[in-house]
Amino acid sequence: MAQHHNEPKEDNNFYSLYYIAGLLAGLFVGAIVDRGLIYIPIGGVLGLLTAALFISKLVKGRENAK
């Protein structure tokens, strides 16, 4: 009896790119606010939250949409 080896499915999951883009955009906006250095990490956190919201509401479930 031949054994079938299941090839690992390549997952083209680009969610990490959304998180990186959100983080960098938030850090950049926090840096240009010019109110103090505390706004840079706050901007980063808000950028990550925005990326998570974007992924959960707009991206998931549309992988097969063309």
Sequence and secondary structure as in RCSB ss.txt:
>XXXX:A:sequence
MAQHHNEPKEDNNFYSLYYIAGLLAGLFVGAIVDRGLIYIPIGGVLGLLTAALFISKLVKGRENAK
>XXXX:A:secstr
              HHHHHHHHHHHHHHHHHHS S TTHHHHHHHHHHHHHHHHIIIIITT TT  
